[in-house]
């Protein structure tokens, strides 16, 4: 068993990782080092691999519709995930829709969690595995072009 201090340091290091090293850690944690290249390509396209928050060009385009739709479907909870303008827009280094991240994060997650590269890399990897591999929708996945 690891001492508490070691676990705390490990968590701090993971939270401080920039996007590409975060993608590498997550891909290896999933046993899929082959995903580092596609994740890096998406990161470069969406944010130039900078740890960013809300994508300024997307504010207002999907934020309201995405949040309201996910609340209607029961995926988001308005009492712990209230709608605030611009917060539910596209976020993080991988350009993920905050309202659509619900299958990959715990209940009552906050959209700002996607601003952390390690969390955003985790969600992007899980989304890739679910949509492109497990469901065999290879035609849907444009991520392949980054290999």
C-alpha positions as CSV (number, residue, x, y, z in Angstrom):
1,X,0.0,0.0,0.0
2,X,1.3,3.4,-0.9
3,X,1.7,6.0,1.8
4,X,-0.8,8.9,1.6
5,X,1.9,11.4,0.8
6,X,3.0,9.4,-2.3
7,X,-0.6,9.2,-3.6
8,X,-1.0,13.0,-3.0
9,X,2.2,13.7,-5.0
10,X,1.1,11.4,-7.8
11,X,-2.3,13.1,-8.1
12,X,-0.7,16.5,-8.0
13,X,1.7,15.5,-10.8
14,X,-1.1,14.1,-13.0
15,X,-3.2,17.2,-12.5
16,X,-0.3,19.4,-13.6
17,X,0.6,17.5,-16.8
18,X,0.4,19.4,-20.1
19,X,-1.9,17.9,-22.8
20,X,0.5,15.7,-24.7
21,X,2.0,14.0,-21.7
22,X,-1.5,13.6,-20.3
23,X,-2.6,11.9,-23.5
24,X,0.4,9.6,-23.2
25,X,-0.4,8.6,-19.6
26,X,-4.0,8.0,-20.4
27,X,-3.3,6.0,-23.5
28,X,-0.8,3.8,-21.7
29,X,-3.2,3.4,-18.7
30,X,-5.7,2.0,-21.2
31,X,-3.1,-0.3,-22.6
32,X,-3.3,1.5,-25.9
33,X,-0.1,3.4,-26.7
34,X,-1.3,3.5,-30.4
35,X,-3.8,6.1,-29.3
36,X,-1.2,8.7,-28.5
37,X,-0.9,9.9,-32.1
38,X,-4.6,10.3,-32.8
39,X,-5.1,12.1,-29.5
40,X,-2.1,14.4,-30.2
41,X,-3.6,15.2,-33.6
42,X,-6.9,16.2,-32.2
43,X,-5.3,18.2,-29.5
44,X,-3.2,20.1,-32.1
45,X,-6.3,20.8,-34.2
46,X,-8.6,21.9,-31.3
47,X,-6.2,23.9,-29.1
48,X,-2.7,23.8,-30.5
49,X,-2.2,21.5,-27.4
50,X,-2.6,24.3,-25.0
51,X,-4.4,23.7,-21.7
52,X,-7.4,26.0,-22.3
53,X,-10.9,26.3,-20.8
54,X,-13.9,27.4,-22.8
55,X,-13.3,27.6,-26.6
56,X,-14.1,31.3,-27.3
57,X,-15.3,30.6,-30.9
58,X,-17.9,28.1,-29.6
59,X,-19.5,30.1,-26.8
60,X,-23.2,30.2,-27.4
61,X,-23.2,27.7,-30.3
62,X,-23.8,24.5,-28.4
63,X,-23.8,25.5,-24.7
64,X,-27.5,26.1,-24.1
65,X,-28.9,23.4,-26.5
66,X,-26.5,20.8,-25.2
67,X,-27.2,21.4,-21.5
68,X,-31.0,21.6,-21.9
69,X,-31.0,18.5,-24.1
70,X,-29.0,16.4,-21.7
71,X,-31.1,17.6,-18.7
72,X,-34.3,16.5,-20.6
73,X,-32.7,13.1,-21.2
74,X,-31.8,12.8,-17.5
75,X,-28.0,12.8,-18.1
76,X,-27.3,16.1,-16.3
77,X,-28.8,17.2,-13.0
78,X,-29.8,20.9,-12.8
79,X,-29.6,21.0,-9.0
80,X,-25.9,20.2,-9.0
81,X,-25.0,21.2,-12.6
82,X,-26.8,24.5,-13.1
83,X,-26.7,26.2,-16.5
84,X,-24.5,29.2,-16.6
85,X,-23.8,30.9,-20.0
86,X,-20.6,29.8,-21.6
87,X,-19.8,27.1,-19.0
88,X,-21.4,24.2,-20.9
89,X,-19.7,25.0,-24.2
90,X,-16.7,23.3,-25.9
91,X,-13.9,23.0,-23.4
92,X,-10.4,21.7,-22.8
93,X,-7.4,20.8,-25.0
94,X,-9.5,18.2,-26.9
95,X,-12.5,20.4,-27.7
96,X,-15.0,18.3,-25.9
97,X,-18.6,19.3,-25.4
98,X,-19.1,19.7,-21.6
99,X,-22.7,18.6,-21.8
100,X,-21.8,15.4,-23.7
101,X,-19.1,14.2,-21.3
102,X,-21.6,12.7,-18.9
103,X,-20.9,9.0,-19.8
104,X,-17.3,9.4,-18.9
105,X,-17.4,11.4,-15.7
106,X,-19.0,11.0,-12.3
107,X,-22.5,12.3,-11.6
108,X,-22.7,16.0,-10.9
109,X,-19.4,16.7,-12.6
110,X,-18.6,20.3,-13.4
111,X,-17.7,21.5,-16.9
112,X,-14.5,23.1,-15.7
113,X,-13.1,19.6,-15.0
114,X,-12.5,19.3,-18.7
115,X,-10.1,22.2,-18.5
116,X,-7.6,19.8,-16.8
117,X,-5.6,18.1,-19.5
118,X,-5.6,14.7,-17.7
119,X,-9.4,14.7,-17.4
120,X,-9.9,15.9,-20.9
121,X,-7.5,13.3,-22.2
122,X,-9.4,10.6,-20.3
123,X,-12.7,11.7,-21.7
124,X,-11.3,11.9,-25.3
125,X,-9.8,8.4,-25.0
126,X,-13.0,6.9,-23.5
127,X,-15.1,8.5,-26.2
128,X,-12.7,7.2,-28.9
129,X,-12.8,3.7,-27.6
130,X,-16.6,3.7,-27.2
131,X,-17.5,5.3,-30.5
132,X,-14.7,4.1,-32.8
133,X,-13.8,0.7,-31.5
134,X,-16.5,-0.9,-29.3
135,X,-19.4,0.1,-31.5
136,X,-17.4,-0.5,-34.7
137,X,-18.2,2.9,-36.3
138,X,-14.9,3.3,-38.0
139,X,-16.5,5.4,-40.7
140,X,-17.8,7.8,-38.1
141,X,-14.4,8.3,-36.6
142,X,-12.4,10.9,-38.4
143,X,-9.7,10.6,-35.8
144,X,-8.0,7.9,-37.9
145,X,-6.7,10.6,-40.3
146,X,-4.2,11.8,-37.6
147,X,-2.2,8.5,-37.6
